[in-house]
Amino acid sequence: MTSHRRSPSPEPPGPRAIRRLHESLINRIAAGEIIHRPASALKELLENSLDAGSTSIQVIVKDGGMKLLQIQDNGCGIRKDDLSLLAERFTTSKLTTFSDLSKLTTYGFRGEALASISHVSHLTVITKTKSDTCAWKAAYADGVLVPSKAGYTPDPKPCAGNNGTTIIIEDMFYNTPTRLSALRGSSEEYARILDVMTKYSVHNSKVSFVCKKSGSMSPELSTPSCSDTSLAIRQLYGHSIAKELLHVTTSSTSNDSTEAVDEDDPEAWSAEAYFTNANYQGKKTAFLLFINHRLVESSRIKRSIESIYSGILPKGSSPFVYLSINLDPRSVDVNVHPTKREVHFLNEEAIIERISDAIQQKLAGQSQSRVFEYQTLLTGGIAQSASRKGKEKETNADEVEGDDDRPSTSQVAKKVLSQHKVRTSLQDRTLDSMIPVTDPLRTDSDEPTTAIRLRDIKESTCHFASIKELRRLATKRLHHDLTEIIKKHTFVGVIDSSRCLTLIQHNKNLYMVNHAALAEEMFYQLALLQFGDYNRLKLDPPPSLRMLVKLAVEVEEGTERSGMSKDEIVDRIVETLMDRREMLLEYFSFEISETGDVRTLPHLLREYTPNLDKLPMLLMRLGPQVHWESEQECFSSFMRELAYFYSPAPLFVVSAPAPDEGEQVKLKAEAWRIQNILFHAMRKYLAAPKSLLENDVVQVASLPDLYRVFERC
């Protein structure tokens, strides 16, 4: 008998040497803790402008702040002698000793914002103090002064400018591609910037704020200098919130107190809140929290306030709350988060409880009656108000189009005719909503899901002239009016699944659309958008290519006209696809193994899985329908076949008796996918071509025309 010796176990690795990180790496890591996205850079710079005593702040944004973020203020400016230290880490005018942290009254104090920005972008500063005869311009990189142009010295240069400071940030995260790729699209980043500015505009109502996109003449946000927080809320959040606002003040001494914090008492505090009553029901809680004038977040305070409204508002409704708390600086620790997003303070539980009690008492005195505004669906009617006391039953109400700030019926000078009113509420019931449908994508819950959040899809980088030309042609075919209808439609319901017919509404018109044709065009555009960079849909276990093609050829009619037997057709198609395995894998993530198994398919929309019953037909059509010899025609025809495979068109259209219970569940699940995934994706991605107007989009009703018919009766 042969004896087997066990091989000796490998020796554990020795300790690695500890090395000091390079200074540039240290600074770039630190920058990532402070500057997460353009909105976080803006927050830091807004606070610097407010610390400088600015009364006017103007912001210009390009590509969501990733290409350009410019902040101009009229504050005290920066001395020329301090410009050399401006972007170095831990340089500040607000701290001298560690004890200064215990009595901070400014926003910034660590001196990291501009330093962090200079490590991840190209930073330029233009500043002028009142005593200067001119402004000074300086450029920074990695925390130090650099020449603004080749051949220049890095010293600040004189230039024209107004009193105050202008910070220009260009190409944010150009040297950290991972952070750049993790950002959302430019529109979402711009929305975050507007959100930050809106919140600071509410709290600093005496300061004028302006925000606009680069190249735009009109600003997206513009506030005058006023002295009333409620006016700022009205202007920024709309009259629907402002007309339902309640106001309360409280302090460590008594409720309804507007006294300032006692400087001699470290536990003294005061708070002021504006919040909506029971008549306002938002989709998402709007919570603005400022502690010592610093915009912060506190899950504990938010949960406490939400618990108050849970017994007042219907499920799924949320309030608007603005809360400002002033505390003695000695009782607040502001240095617990790199971006100062969170703070800790003494007696936190007691203060939260006192504020919550004040808000609850105010709400209790106002919630005895609730006002409902309603209008009959589509056919109009006069908006009415009904006040019901005590416990009311929940009722469905449609919102009346137009500004909520409308006078009472007796004050209306010009009545809006019913045929010119448009249903715009997304809460209205659809044809398919009479019976709840479970989300077919979820197996762990029986609760219906009503919304799917689509992941952003970015255009892949491609240098093929053929793909660039196909993308240009897709843009050229765009029909602006039809695209507008699709992007802003209201879904009504699927009316015929077998023929793929759906009703949608846009403005005063009702349209019948072929959702399969619209989806096919969208999937073609998604395939073109992601060319060479597709996600993969894995087939496990991988089916045989030959078996799938054979299944499709067996049921295909008219194959005898080709002059070949069915087996010869199968051999030809399989050979064609096997010869092009490498190209299919590289460009389309379409993987066929050496043994002829289909392993992966391109996944065009991650939230949507195509009907795999159509896979045999797809593979069969790829043989004769794709023009393999011409590059542009090959790519175009392949993506067209892929789009047809993804479309929800049924495999066979046959007349059948009424579906049984199991079939009805499948039809409802498919209708759910069409409404909540496909039409949601069309709103976001479909650039509708004019060709869809020929047979696939038909106007079936117009509200003004219907009224004319009834007027004749």
Buried (B, 14 or more C-beta within 10 A) or exposed (E): EEEEEEEEEEEEEEEEEEEEEEEEEEBBEBBBEBBBBBBBBBBBBBBBBBBBEBBBBBBBBBBBBBBBBBBBBBBBBBBBEEBBBBBBBEBBBBBEEEEBBEEBEBBBBBBBBBBBBBBBBBBBBBBBBEEBEEBBBBBBBBBBBBEBEEEEEBEBBEEEBEBBBBBBBBBBBEBBEEBBEEBEBBEEBBBBBBEBBBBBBBBBBEBBBBBBBEEEEEBBBBBEEBEEBBBBBBBBBBBBBBBBBBEBBBBBEEBEBEEEBBEEEBBBBBBBBBBBBBBBBBEEBBBBBBBBBBBBEBEEBBEBBBEBBEEBBEEEBBBBBBBBBBBBBBBBEBEEEBBBBBBBBBBBEEBBEBBBEBBBEBBEEBBEEBEBBBBEEBBBBEBEEEEEEEEEEEEEBBBBBEEBEBEEEEEEEEEBEBBEBBBBBEEBEBBBBEEEBBBBBEEEEEEEBBEBEBEEBEEEEBEBEBBEEBBEEBEEBEBEEBBEBBBEBBBBBBEEBEEBBBBBBBBBBBBBBBBBBBBBBBBBBBBBBBBBBBBBBEBEEBBBBBBBBBBBBEEBEEBEEEEEEBEEBBBBBBEBBBEBBEEBBEBBBBBBEEEBBBBBBBBBBEBBBBBEEBBBBBBBBBBEEBBBEEEBBBBBBBBBBBBBBBBBBBEEEEEEEEEEEEEEBEBBBBBBBBBBBBBBBBBEBBBBBEEBBEEBBEEEBBBEEBBEEEEEE
